[in-house]
Amino acid sequence: MSDGYEILSLDEVETASHRGSTLIPVRHVLGFRAAGVNAWKADAGGQLIPPHAEDSGNEELYAVVRGRARFTIGEEDAEAPAGTLVFLPPEVFRTAVAAEDDTIVFAVGGTVGKAFDSGGWDSFALAHTYRQAGRVDDAKAIVDATIAEKPGHWGVHYNAGCLESLAGNADAALEHLRRAKELDTDGESAQYFREDSDLDPLRDDPRFQELLA
C-alpha cells in the first residue's frame, strides 16, 4: 500500500462465515466507506448469497467474478457464468448457489439518495468467526474498533450484542442491545429484535423481554 491506495486479490482476504455462506469481507479489509462492497465464495452446490430481500432500501449489483452461479430471484432461476452482472432493486427476494467449484460473486449495495452508513455486520461476521476459532483478542479488537469508529450508530451496538449473545455473554449482549434500542429513534431495529436467531440465547431472559416491550 502506498499513497492511500491498495491492491489485493480476493483470494488473499481472510473469509468469514455468515448465514450459511462464506463471506469475503472486502469493505472491512479496505475500510471502504462509499458503499457496501463484499464478495462471496463457494464450491459447487454451496450457498453463495444468503437468502434475503433488501428491506432497507438498498439496490444491489452482483458480478460473477469466477466460476458460475445459479441465482434465484423471486420465483425465477437464472444461470450466471463468469462475467455476468445481476442487478436487483430493493424488496426482491434473492439468493444464489455455486454451480462450479471456486465460484466468487462480488456484491455492491447502496440506497439511492442516501449516504452509505454501515452498521458493520460484515466486520462482526469476521469477529464471530475469529471468536469461534478461539481468536478472542482478534475478535475483541474488531468489536472495539467498530464501536470506536461509530459509537452513535445503533446497528454497531446491535451487531455487538448479537456477537456477545452467540458467545454466551448475556450481560455484555444486553448492554449493547439496550444501547442499540436507545440510539434507534426510528424503530428500525424492532423487527431484528423479534426475529433474529442470533438473539435466541437471550429470549428467556426477563431483561431481553423488557427490550421487546
C-alpha positions in Angstrom: 0.0 0.0 0.0 1.3 3.5 -0.9 -0.3 7.0 -1.1 -3.5 5.7 0.3 -4.2 3.0 -2.4 -4.2 -0.7 -2.0 -4.1 -3.6 -4.5 -5.1 -7.1 -3.4 -6.5 -10.3 -4.7 -9.9 -11.6 -3.4 -8.0 -14.9 -2.7 -5.8 -13.0 -0.2 -8.7 -11.9 2.0 -9.4 -13.9 5.1 -13.0 -15.2 4.9 -15.8 -15.3 7.5 -18.9 -17.4 8.0 -22.2 -15.6 7.7 -25.7 -17.1 7.5 -24.6 -20.3 5.9 -22.3 -18.6 3.3 -18.6 -17.8 3.1 -18.1 -14.0 3.1 -15.0 -12.3 1.7 -15.2 -9.1 3.9 -13.9 -6.6 1.3 -15.4 -3.5 2.9 -13.9 -4.3 6.3 -10.4 -5.1 5.0 -10.2 -2.0 2.8 -12.0 0.4 5.1 -14.2 1.2 2.1 -16.8 3.8 3.1 -18.7 4.9 -0.1 -20.9 1.8 -0.5 -21.4 -1.7 0.7 -18.8 -3.9 -1.1 -18.2 -7.5 -0.3 -17.8 -10.9 -2.1 -19.0 -14.4 -1.5 -17.4 -17.7 -2.4 -18.4 -21.4 -2.6 -17.8 -24.7 -4.3 -20.4 -26.4 -6.4 -23.7 -26.7 -4.6 -22.7 -24.4 -1.8 -24.7 -21.3 -0.9 -23.2 -18.0 -2.2 -25.7 -15.3 -1.4 -27.7 -15.7 1.8 -31.4 -15.7 1.1 -32.8 -12.2 1.7 -34.7 -9.2 0.4 -33.3 -5.7 0.9 -36.0 -4.1 3.1 -33.5 -1.3 4.0 -34.0 0.2 0.6 -30.6 -0.9 -0.8 -30.1 -1.6 -4.5 -27.6 -4.4 -5.1 -25.4 -5.3 -8.1 -23.8 -8.7 -8.2 -20.9 -9.6 -10.5 -19.8 -13.2 -11.1 -16.0 -12.9 -10.9 -15.1 -16.5 -11.3 -16.9 -19.8 -11.8 -20.7 -20.0 -12.4 -23.6 -19.1 -10.1 -27.3 -20.0 -10.1 -29.4 -17.2 -8.8 -33.0 -17.4 -7.5 -34.7 -14.1 -8.0 -38.3 -14.0 -6.7 -39.6 -17.4 -8.0 -37.3 -17.5 -11.1 -33.9 -19.2 -11.5 -31.1 -17.7 -13.6 -27.7 -19.1 -14.7 -24.9 -16.7 -14.3 -21.4 -17.6 -15.7 -18.3 -15.5 -15.0 -18.7 -12.0 -16.4 -22.5 -11.8 -15.6 -24.0 -8.8 -13.9 -27.2 -9.2 -11.8 -28.9 -6.0 -10.7 -31.7 -6.1 -8.1 -33.9 -3.4 -6.7 -34.9 -3.4 -3.0 -37.5 -5.8 -1.7 -37.0 -8.5 -4.3 -36.1 -11.9 -2.8 -32.6 -13.2 -3.9 -30.2 -16.0 -3.2 -27.5 -17.8 -5.2 -25.6 -21.1 -5.1 -22.4 -22.0 -6.8 -22.7 -24.2 -10.0 -18.9 -24.7 -10.2 -16.2 -25.1 -7.6 -14.3 -21.9 -6.5 -17.1 -19.6 -7.6 -16.8 -16.0 -6.4 -19.6 -13.3 -6.7 -18.8 -9.7 -5.9 -21.6 -7.5 -4.5 -22.1 -3.7 -4.3 -25.1 -2.2 -2.5 -26.4 1.2 -1.5 -29.6 3.3 -1.3 -30.3 6.0 -3.9 -30.0 9.5 -2.5 -28.7 8.3 0.9 -25.1 8.4 2.1 -23.8 4.9 2.9 -23.6 4.2 6.6 -22.6 0.7 7.5 -23.7 -1.0 10.7 -20.6 -3.2 10.4 -22.4 -6.5 10.0 -19.5 -7.8 7.9 -16.9 -6.7 10.5 -18.9 -8.5 13.1 -19.2 -11.6 10.9 -15.4 -11.7 10.9 -15.2 -11.1 14.6 -17.6 -14.0 15.2 -15.5 -16.3 13.0 -12.4 -15.3 15.0 -14.2 -16.0 18.3 -15.3 -19.4 17.1 -11.7 -20.2 16.2 -10.5 -19.2 19.6 -9.0 -15.9 18.4 -10.8 -13.9 21.2 -8.3 -11.0 21.2 -8.7 -10.5 17.4 -12.5 -10.6 17.7 -12.5 -8.1 20.6 -10.2 -5.8 18.6 -12.7 -5.7 15.7 -15.6 -5.0 18.1 -13.8 -2.2 19.9 -12.6 -0.6 16.7 -16.0 -0.7 15.1 -17.7 0.9 18.1 -15.0 3.5 18.5 -15.5 4.4 14.8 -19.3 4.7 15.0 -20.3 5.0 18.7 -23.7 6.6 17.8 -24.8 4.0 15.2 -27.5 1.7 16.6 -26.5 -1.1 14.1 -23.0 -1.3 15.5 -24.2 -1.8 19.0 -26.9 -4.2 17.8 -24.3 -6.3 16.0 -22.0 -6.3 19.0 -25.0 -7.5 21.1 -25.5 -10.4 18.6 -21.9 -11.4 18.8 -21.9 -11.4 22.6 -25.2 -13.3 22.6 -23.7 -16.1 20.4 -20.6 -16.1 22.7 -22.8 -16.7 25.7 -22.1 -13.4 27.3 -25.6 -12.3 28.3 -24.7 -9.3 30.4 -22.5 -7.8 27.7 -25.0 -8.6 25.0 -27.9 -6.9 26.8 -25.8 -3.8 27.5 -25.1 -3.4 23.8 -28.7 -4.2 22.8 -30.0 -1.7 25.3 -27.8 1.0 23.8 -28.9 0.0 20.3 -32.5 0.5 21.2 -31.7 3.9 22.7 -30.0 5.0 19.6 -32.6 3.7 17.2 -35.0 6.6 17.3 -36.8 5.4 14.1 -37.6 1.9 15.5 -35.8 0.1 12.6 -34.3 -2.5 15.0 -37.7 -3.8 16.3 -38.1 -6.5 13.6 -34.5 -7.7 14.2 -35.1 -7.9 18.0 -38.2 -10.0 17.4 -36.8 -12.3 14.7 -33.0 -12.5 14.7 -31.9 -16.1 15.7 -28.6 -14.6 17.0 -30.6 -13.4 19.9 -32.3 -16.7 20.7 -30.0 -17.4 23.7 -31.4 -14.3 25.3 -35.1 -14.7 24.7 -35.9 -16.3 28.1 -34.1 -13.5 30.0 -36.5 -11.1 31.6 -34.1 -8.2 30.7 -34.5 -9.1 27.0 -38.2 -9.3 27.3 -38.1 -5.7 28.6 -36.3 -4.6 25.4 -39.1 -6.1 23.3 -41.8 -4.1 25.1 
